[in-house]
């Protein structure tokens, strides 16, 4: 049986990553990545933002804690004839020198760091004095954070941390977090990502199959007779949140793209 360093390697997260590519495009555009920029993609996952930056001609590094996702990112780079320096590391303690990146990116990545304050300090530490930071995070109360609350009734409590991941998707909360680390917010723009499925059942199946922390608990929930109850609860939630448009079922996910830079905070 294959083992993974984190639950991010369990399930079919790459299928979700493919759907999230438009958000990576929005973040890379917001960061105004240029040729020869030194770009760091934090919690790169399957490499969406890192690969886009490399396509721009940037000298790119992607850091992630899950080797299985890094392996996939590496294959994607090879298949596209792109050069990216893939490294294993935690967003709260990255394997890079101070001031080593002109652009620091993270697309739904750093928001899941176990220590938000440490992660914010790391973003500031590795960003060059004239550099820029661009992040995407889910908006509090929107679809995925609300889904997380629903599933919380069936899953073990998350590791003790410094707050909900969606605090990075709130301009005021994220601004305070980054300000303490020495970064000033330049802009915060809300975006919407639309996901299309044949029906609500298909959407529910994908959301379960791509959530490693859910898949990892399947045997326990089945043994407890709670797996189908969890699925039914999620199916009801998806049906309430989605919209049927002809023969297509759509989910709309809101996220914040925030840009910041080092310097005095006014």
N, C-alpha and C positions, 0 to 999 in steps of 0.2 A: 504493500500500500504506500502510495506516495505521500510524503509529508511536506509541509510548507512552514516557512518561518513565521508567517502571519496568516490570518484568515483572508487577507486580500488575495492569496494564492489559491484559495478554495473556491469552487464554483467557476462560473464562466464570466468573470469580470471583464475580460477582453471584449465580450459582446456589448457590454454597457459602454466601455471606453470608445468603441466605434461610434456610438450614438452621441457621445459627448464631444466629438471633434469640432463642431461649430463653436463651442465655448472656448476650446483651445485656440481656434482662429481669432476669436474676439480678444483674448488675452494677449496673443502675440501682436496683434494690430495695435492694441492699446499701449503696449510697451515700445512700439515703433522700433522693432528690431532691425538693425542695419548690418550690412556685411562687415565682417571682422569684429563685431561686438563679441565680448566674452559673455556667454549666456549660460545661466544655471537654471535648470528646471527642477524644482524641489518636489519630492514625492511624485516623480515622473510617471509612475505606473507603467503602462505599455508604451510610453514615449510620445504621446500626441504633440505636446507643446515643444518638446526638445527637437523632434523631427521637423516641425514647421520652422523652428528657428534655424536649424541646419540648412533647410531649403533656402533661407534668406542669405546664406553665406556666413552665418555666425559661427564662431568657435564655441561649440556647445557641449555642456556636461549635463547628464541626467542622473539624479540621485534618488534611490528608492530603497526601502527596507526589505522588500520581497524579491528574492532571487528569481522566482518563476516569472514575475512580470518583467524584470530586467532582461531575462533571457529572450522573452518575446520582443521587447523593445530592440534588443541587439539584432535579432533576425530581421525586423522591419527595416532597420537602418541599412543592413547589408543588402537586402532585396531592393532598396531604393538607391543604392550606391551613395549613401550619406555617411559622413564621419561624425560620430558622437562618442564622447568619453563617458561610458556608463559606470557608475560607482554605487556600491551598496552603502547606505548610510541612513541615519535617522534625522528627520527634520529638526529635532531638538539638539543634535550634535553632528554637524555635517563634516565630512572629510575634505574640507577645503580651507585654504589660507584666508586670512583677513583680506578684504578689499580685492577679492579675486574675480569678481563678476561685474561687468558693466550693466547687465540686465539680470534680474532675478525674477523667475516666473513660478507660479504654482496654480494649477487648475484643479480645484477640488482636492487638494493634496495636503498642504500645510494645515488646513482647517482640522484635520484629523490627528494632528500631533498630540501626544499624551500630555505634554506640557506646553501650553500656549505661550506663556511668557518666555520660556527658553527658546521656542521656535521663532518668536518675533525678534528676539535678540540675535539669533543666528541669521535671519534675513538681513538685519542691519549690519552684522559683522562682516558677512561675505560680500556685501554690496559696496562697490567703489564709491568714494566721496561724491563723484559726479554722476553716479549711476541711477538706476530707476528700478522700481519693484512693481510688478503687476500680478494681481491675484484674482482668482474667481472662487466664490463661495456661495453656497445655497442660502437663500434669504430665510430668516427665522419665520417659522409658521407656515412656510410654503410646502409644496408637495413632499419632498424627500425628508425634511425635518419632521413634518407631521407623521409621515410613514414610520420614521424611526421611533417616535413616541408610541405609536400603535404596536409595533413589534416589540417594544420594550417590555410589554406584559408577558411575553413568551420567552425572552432571551435573558441570559445572565446579565447582571448590571455591568456597564462598561468599566474599564479600569479607572481608578481615581484620577481625575484630571483637574484642569483649571477652568472648566466651563464647557457648555455645549459647543460642538463644532460650528453651529450656525452663527455663533457670535461674530465670526469672521465675515458673515454676510450682512451684518448690520453696520452702517457707516459709523455711527457713534461709538459702538462697542469696539469695532476694529480700529477706529481712529485712536481710541485711548490705548489700546494694546500696542499699536505701532508707535505712538507718540512716546510711550514709556521706554521703548527700545531705541529711540533716536531717529524715527522715521516720520516724516510729515506727509499727510495725505494730500495728493494733488487733485484727484478726481474720484468720483464714485458713481458709476452708471449702472442702472438696472437693465438686465437683459432677460429675454424669455427664450427658452428652448422647447421646441415642440417635438414630441415623439409620437410616431404613428404606428398603429398595430391593426391587425385584422379585427380584433374585438377586445373586450375587457379581460377575457380569460387569457388571451395571449399576452397582454400587458402584465397581468399578475404573474404568469409563469416566468416571464423574463426578469421581472423584479426579484423574484425569489431565486432563480437560478444564478443570477449575477451577484447576489449578496452573499459573499463568503461567510460572513458571521452568522447568517441564517442557515446556509447549507451545512455549516459545521455542527449545528445543533439538531439536525434532522433526526438522527438515530435516537437522541434523548427524547425529543418531542413525540416521535412515533411511539416509543416505548411507554410514554406517559399518556398516549391517546390524545395528544394536543396538536399534532401536526395539521390535521385537516381543519381543526378549529382555527388555527392561525391562518391557514390559507383562505378559509371562508371570510375571516375578518378583513384580511387584506383585499380580497376580491370585492367585498362590499365597499371598502374605502376607495379603491380604484374606480369602481363604478360611479361613486358619488363625485369624485374629482374630475373624471374624464368627460369628454364630449364625443358623441357619435356624429360624424359628418359624412353622410352618404354611407359608403361601405367601409369607412375608415374610422377607427377609434383613436382619439388624440388625447394625450396628456401634455399639459403645459407646465414647465418647471421654471421658476424664477430664480435668477442668481445675480449677484453683484460683482461687477468688475471694478476693482479698486486699484489705483496707481498711487505710488508714494515714492519719496526720494529721501536720502539722508540730508540732514541739516537742521538748523534751528526751527523749532516749532512755535508758531505765533498763536 
